[in-house]
């Protein structure tokens, strides 16, 4: 079975992203072929992964000294307490910087493990095996790690590149449809950032992609990862250009935070709602045409997203949503910085907007 490889070069580390089917079953060979060595390994596993995949991974690593911890992939567990649990094992088992931590889970697990790895003795080997569509096309790539606190989402974190990313598409078959839709959010975002050609491919093959049909799911994952590679290599620390990847996210993080990271709205769903909000607001500011807004909205309406802005929030939530947008980590002034859409492939970063104007939009978009 073909393995697609994307090589990423950054100022701190070069690494590969491997995309294919049945890769967990080949993980020992993958490590050997890439000369990835370690004596001890902590595998941090998403509790929701089917046991067959966990057993396969553990079996393939049996020649190593393995320690295991399972985590519930909840935004509410993405905190200092969980970091301490991981660090406790690493210290008690006398890990050193040549040893390894493997994240085997979705984006939440990857963010936690990446941050724990970056802060343990100033950094040890970190391998990411993302198991959700969302993590395979987004969070596992580019080195962003972080945890949440009472002030908002991902406000504590670091840039820490993995040593290797292994994306096994077979694991995606175990996910519920809601999780596939969540991952599709980042595929959609990437296509809007990249080109109309990329978007048309998604629009034409949407149902096949959501059903994980080959080669459509492989092609869409590869395109999203290549887009992120290009962006990350140009601006690894998100000083400027990388901000395009935040399209929809200022709205999305505020929606999640307002709901207290409730199961009513998970991250990918929030991103889709955030893209919709960013597109509508782009029209209001006169930088996106009505025709192109309709193309984006019609596509979003076909995805099958059950979460709706008006069913999640009321007008009384306006100030709370706005306040979370004000403390977003991308802001550096009294204005709120948004990433807006001018056209497919043309994104405007650092669009500074007066909070009162944004408040009016949010208020009018709610019941």
Order of alpha helices (4+ residues) and beta strands (2+ residues): beta-beta-alpha-beta-alpha-beta-alpha-beta-alpha-beta-beta-beta-beta-alpha-alpha-alpha-alpha-alpha-alpha-alpha-alpha-beta-beta-alpha
